[in-house]
Structures are given as C-alpha cells and as structure tokens.
C-alpha cells in the first residue's frame, strides 16, 4: 500500500491506495471519523473517488436532521 495526501475543503488527509486486481485500484482513509473507500480503474481515479465521497460526507452531515 502507498500513502497519498488528498486535499478536502482545504485540509490534507492521508489516504492509502493499492491495486486490488489487474483493473481495480482502491483508496482507503478516514475522514471526519468515517472510513471512506474509493474504487476505480487507476490510482488517480480511485483517489478522486475517495475525495468525492469525502465531499459528499460533509454534505450529508451538514444537511442532516
């Protein structure tokens, strides 16, 4: 596993990324206490998926009941 830095809303988070299979990359890391996972066909795309999920998590928390 390789550790990468991902910027979300002006803060940097540590995300581990590895190749699960020949065509699947996985990015895993904690954001606001929640474990988030991003899957895609390249390392960069998996990291983008992780970042998008983190942005969505903030919206869920902000718009909650």
N, C-alpha and C positions, 0 to 999 in steps of 0.2 A: 504494500500500500504506500502511496505517495501522499504527503500532506501538501495542500494548496491553501492559499489565502483567498477568501472571497469577500468582497465588499457589499454589504447590505445596509442601506439607509445611512451611509457614512461611517459604519463600523466594520472592522475586519474580523472575519470568523475563520477558524481553522477547519478545513474540510478534508477528509481522507478520500482518495479516489483510487480505484483499481479496476482492472479488466476482469469481469466475471466470466466472460466467454469470448469467443473469437469476434463477436459482433456487439457485445454489450459491455458498457462501462458503467460503474456505479460510484456515485459521490455520496458520502455519508458524513453528517456532522450535526452538532447541537445548535439550535437557535432558540433563544428565549426559553431554555429548559426543555425544549421539544426536540426529539431526534427526527431529522429530516433526511430523506433519501431521494436522489435524482438518478434516473436511468436513461441512457441514450446510446447512440452508436459510436461516439467518440468521447475522449476525456473532456474536451472543452464543452461539448454539448451536455454531458452529464452535469458538469459544474454549473452551466446555465440553468438547467432544470432545477438544481438544488437552490440556486439563487431565486428563481421564480417562485418556488414553493415557499421559501422564507418570506418573500414579499407578500404572498397570499396569506401566510400565517399571521402576519401583522394585521392585515385587513380583517381577518376573522376575529382576532382579539379586540380590535377597535370597534367592530360592528356588532359585537356580542350583545346578549340581552342585558 
